[in-house]
Amino acid sequence: HRAVTAPDTFRDHGRAAHDFARNVAAAIEDMRAKNIRPAALLLDSAFSSDGIFFPDAAVMREAADHVKKASGIVIADEVQSGFGRLGQGMWGFANYGVEPDIVTMGKPIGDGHPMGAVLVRPQLVASFGSNTGYFNTFGGNPVAAAVGLAVLEVIEGEGLIENARNVGAYTAELLRALQSRHSAVADIRHNGLYFGVELTADGDEALAATKTSAVVEAMREDGVLISSCGPHGNVLKIRPPLPFARDNAEQLAETLDRALSNW
């Protein structure tokens, strides 16, 4: 396999994001030079573990096109970004105009009930059962199916996608206000109700990671649960529940303000 540098929209003036499609093409050529046929490009629509990035849609489409021209397929990982979280529809890949061949989903599909699903284009699985054979003890569990349907009904019936868009924008405003008061906040990235708050400690990545963990712990003790991500562990990962309201956003901002005051 080849790991392509995530499309970091912050560091180095966003060069990695600008070059993402080019880097995918380079990885394909490198594999071909070693007589390896590219199989697939796996994309997390929010690049969650990489630090939470939302690159330009045209770049993402170009990257997907490179793979398809090489006879590979595109796999969209919607485990964290799917089901309306990004506030522009059900799926993160749709924001980029990318048409995946496989979509993986988990956690939000059951809203706490353990379940996951994989969607695959019919032509890709036409011979799967006959050639390979597959059995899953819990596949098609009727209880899980009922839970999944109930989740979809709530998302639609309570307008949670629109809520993610509107309350997400309000939350982002509050977080940007914190950025103006706390020099440790280097960058804020968001889409709907998904936020990445990058923290810095004068270029000391190890110190920034340690202090980021302290912020996460301080917020936990203050009643707000978030986590951290990114290759250096210095990005606050904020992924509220979809019914998140404006007063919840204010509580989040106030709690983060207190935690950052000890930076």
C-alpha positions as CSV (number, residue, x, y, z in Angstrom):
1,H,0.0,0.0,0.0
2,R,1.0,3.7,-0.2
3,A,0.1,6.3,2.4
4,V,-0.5,9.7,0.8
5,T,0.1,12.7,2.9
6,A,-3.2,14.0,4.3
7,P,-4.5,17.3,2.7
8,D,-3.4,19.5,5.5
9,T,-5.1,22.9,4.9
10,F,-3.1,24.6,7.6
11,R,0.6,23.8,7.7
12,D,2.9,25.2,5.0
13,H,0.2,27.4,3.6
14,G,-1.9,24.4,2.8
15,R,0.6,22.9,0.3
16,A,-0.3,19.3,1.2
17,A,-4.0,20.0,0.5
18,H,-3.1,21.7,-2.8
19,D,-0.9,18.8,-3.9
20,F,-3.1,16.0,-2.7
21,A,-4.3,14.8,-6.1
22,R,-0.8,15.1,-7.5
23,N,0.5,13.0,-4.6
24,V,-2.2,10.4,-5.3
25,A,-1.1,10.3,-8.9
26,A,2.6,9.9,-7.9
27,A,1.7,7.0,-5.6
28,I,-0.1,5.3,-8.4
29,E,2.9,5.7,-10.7
30,D,5.2,4.4,-8.0
31,M,3.1,1.3,-7.6
32,R,3.0,0.8,-11.4
33,A,6.8,1.1,-11.5
34,K,7.0,-1.9,-9.1
35,N,4.4,-3.9,-11.1
36,I,1.7,-3.3,-8.5
37,R,-1.8,-2.6,-9.8
38,P,-3.6,0.0,-7.6
39,A,-6.7,-1.5,-6.0
40,A,-8.4,1.3,-4.2
41,L,-8.2,4.8,-2.7
42,L,-9.6,4.9,0.9
43,L,-10.8,8.3,1.9
44,D,-12.1,9.6,5.2
45,S,-14.3,12.5,4.2
46,A,-13.1,14.5,7.2
47,F,-9.6,13.1,7.5
48,S,-10.5,12.6,11.2
49,S,-7.3,10.9,12.5
50,D,-5.1,13.2,10.4
51,G,-6.2,16.3,12.2
52,I,-9.6,17.1,10.6
53,F,-9.3,18.7,7.2
54,F,-11.9,19.7,4.6
55,P,-9.9,20.2,1.4
56,D,-11.0,21.8,-1.9
57,A,-13.7,19.6,-3.6
58,A,-12.0,19.8,-7.0
59,V,-8.8,18.4,-5.6
60,M,-10.7,15.5,-4.1
61,R,-12.5,14.7,-7.3
62,E,-9.2,14.8,-9.2
63,A,-7.7,12.4,-6.8
64,A,-10.6,10.0,-7.2
65,D,-10.4,10.3,-11.0
66,H,-6.7,9.3,-10.9
67,V,-7.6,6.1,-9.1
68,K,-10.5,5.2,-11.4
69,K,-8.4,5.8,-14.5
70,A,-5.9,3.3,-13.0
71,S,-8.8,0.8,-12.8
72,G,-9.0,1.2,-9.0
73,I,-12.0,1.9,-6.9
74,V,-12.8,4.6,-4.4
75,I,-13.8,3.7,-0.8
76,A,-15.5,6.4,1.3
77,D,-15.1,6.0,5.0
78,E,-18.2,7.7,6.5
79,V,-17.9,6.2,10.0
80,Q,-17.4,9.5,11.6
81,S,-18.5,12.1,9.0
82,G,-21.6,10.4,7.7
83,F,-25.3,10.6,8.6
84,G,-25.6,14.4,8.3
85,R,-22.8,15.5,10.7
86,L,-21.3,17.8,8.1
87,G,-24.6,19.7,7.7
88,Q,-24.8,19.5,3.9
89,G,-26.5,16.2,3.3
90,M,-26.2,12.7,4.6
91,W,-22.7,12.0,3.3
92,G,-19.3,13.7,3.5
93,F,-18.2,12.4,0.1
94,A,-21.1,14.2,-1.6
95,N,-19.7,17.5,-0.4
96,Y,-16.7,16.9,-2.7
97,G,-18.8,15.5,-5.6
98,V,-17.0,12.2,-5.4
99,E,-18.9,9.1,-6.4
100,P,-17.5,6.2,-4.4
101,D,-17.7,2.5,-5.2
102,I,-17.8,1.4,-1.6
103,V,-19.1,3.3,1.5
104,T,-18.3,2.1,5.0
105,M,-20.3,3.3,8.0
106,G,-20.5,2.6,11.7
107,K,-21.2,4.3,15.1
108,P,-23.8,6.9,14.0
109,I,-25.8,4.4,12.1
110,G,-27.0,3.0,15.4
111,D,-26.7,6.0,17.6
112,G,-25.1,4.0,20.4
113,H,-26.4,0.6,19.3
114,P,-23.4,-1.4,18.0
115,M,-23.8,-1.8,14.3
116,G,-22.0,-1.0,11.0
117,A,-22.7,-1.4,7.3
118,V,-21.0,-1.5,4.0
119,L,-22.6,-0.3,0.8
120,V,-21.1,-1.6,-2.5
121,R,-21.9,-1.1,-6.1
122,P,-23.8,-4.2,-7.4
123,Q,-21.3,-5.0,-10.1
124,L,-18.5,-5.3,-7.6
125,V,-20.2,-7.9,-5.5
126,A,-22.1,-9.8,-8.3
127,S,-19.7,-12.8,-8.0
128,F,-18.6,-12.3,-4.4
129,G,-21.0,-14.8,-2.8
130,S,-20.5,-17.5,-5.4
131,N,-16.8,-17.2,-5.7
132,T,-15.9,-16.5,-2.1
133,G,-18.7,-17.3,0.2
134,Y,-19.6,-15.2,3.2
135,F,-21.3,-15.8,6.5
136,N,-22.0,-13.4,9.4
137,T,-23.8,-14.6,12.6
138,F,-25.2,-11.1,13.3
139,G,-25.6,-9.9,9.7
140,G,-29.2,-8.7,9.1
141,N,-30.0,-8.7,12.8
142,P,-33.7,-7.5,12.9
143,V,-33.1,-5.5,16.1
144,A,-30.2,-3.7,14.7
145,A,-32.1,-3.0,11.5
146,A,-35.0,-1.5,13.5
147,V,-32.6,0.7,15.4
148,G,-31.0,1.9,12.1
149,L,-34.4,2.7,10.7
150,A,-35.3,4.6,13.8
151,V,-32.1,6.7,13.6
152,L,-32.9,7.6,10.0
153,E,-36.4,8.7,11.0
154,V,-35.1,10.9,13.7
155,I,-32.4,12.5,11.5
156,E,-35.1,13.4,9.0
157,G,-38.0,14.1,11.3
158,E,-36.1,16.4,13.6
159,G,-34.2,18.2,10.9
160,L,-30.8,17.2,12.3
161,I,-28.9,17.9,9.1
162,E,-30.1,21.5,9.0
163,N,-29.4,21.7,12.8
164,A,-25.8,20.5,12.2
165,R,-25.4,23.2,9.5
166,N,-26.9,26.1,11.5
167,V,-25.6,25.3,15.0
168,G,-22.3,24.2,13.6
169,A,-21.8,27.7,12.0
170,Y,-22.7,29.3,15.4
171,T,-20.3,27.1,17.3
172,A,-17.5,28.0,14.8
173,E,-18.1,31.7,15.5
174,L,-17.7,31.1,19.2
175,L,-14.6,29.1,18.7
176,R,-13.1,31.8,16.5
177,A,-13.8,34.3,19.2
178,L,-11.7,32.1,21.5
179,Q,-8.9,32.1,18.9
180,S,-8.7,35.9,19.2
181,R,-8.2,35.6,23.0
182,H,-5.9,32.6,23.2
183,S,-2.6,32.6,21.3
184,A,-2.4,28.8,21.7
185,V,-5.3,28.4,19.2
186,A,-3.5,28.3,15.9
187,D,-6.3,27.2,13.5
188,I,-9.9,26.2,13.6
189,R,-11.4,23.9,11.0
190,H,-15.0,22.9,10.8
191,N,-17.8,21.6,8.6
192,G,-21.3,21.3,10.2
193,L,-20.9,19.8,13.7
194,Y,-17.3,18.6,13.2
195,F,-14.5,20.8,14.5
196,G,-10.7,20.6,14.7
197,V,-9.0,23.1,16.9
198,E,-5.3,23.1,16.4
199,L,-3.2,24.1,19.4
200,T,0.4,25.3,19.4
201,A,3.1,25.9,22.0
202,D,5.7,28.1,20.2
203,G,6.6,25.3,17.8
204,D,7.3,22.7,20.5
205,E,5.1,19.8,19.2
206,A,5.7,17.6,22.2
207,L,4.7,20.3,24.6
208,A,1.7,21.1,22.5
209,A,0.6,17.5,22.6
210,T,1.0,17.3,26.4
211,K,-0.9,20.5,26.9
212,T,-3.7,19.4,24.5
213,S,-4.2,16.3,26.6
214,A,-4.4,18.5,29.6
215,V,-7.1,20.6,27.9
216,V,-9.1,17.5,27.1
217,E,-8.8,16.3,30.7
218,A,-9.8,19.7,32.1
219,M,-12.9,19.8,29.9
220,R,-13.8,16.3,31.0
221,E,-13.6,17.4,34.6
222,D,-15.8,20.4,33.7
223,G,-18.5,18.2,32.2
224,V,-17.6,18.4,28.5
225,L,-16.2,15.4,26.5
226,I,-13.9,15.9,23.6
227,S,-10.8,14.2,22.4
228,S,-7.6,14.9,20.5
229,C,-6.2,13.8,17.1
230,G,-3.6,14.5,14.4
231,P,-0.2,13.0,13.9
232,H,1.2,15.2,16.8
233,G,-1.8,14.9,19.1
234,N,-2.3,18.6,19.2
235,V,-5.7,19.0,17.6
236,L,-8.8,19.1,19.7
237,K,-11.4,16.9,18.1
238,I,-14.9,18.2,18.8
239,R,-17.8,16.1,17.5
240,P,-21.0,16.9,19.3
241,P,-24.2,15.0,19.0
242,L,-26.5,16.1,16.1
243,P,-29.2,17.6,18.4
244,F,-26.6,20.0,19.7
245,A,-28.2,23.4,20.4
246,R,-27.0,26.9,20.7
247,D,-26.9,26.8,24.5
248,N,-24.8,23.6,24.3
249,A,-22.4,25.5,21.9
250,E,-22.1,28.3,24.5
251,Q,-21.4,25.8,27.2
252,L,-18.7,24.2,25.0
253,A,-17.1,27.6,24.3
254,E,-17.2,28.7,27.9
255,T,-15.7,25.4,29.1
256,L,-12.9,25.5,26.5
257,D,-12.2,29.1,27.4
258,R,-11.6,28.1,31.0
259,A,-9.4,25.1,30.0
260,L,-7.3,27.3,27.7
261,S,-6.8,29.9,30.4
262,N,-4.4,27.5,32.1
263,W,-2.3,27.0,28.9
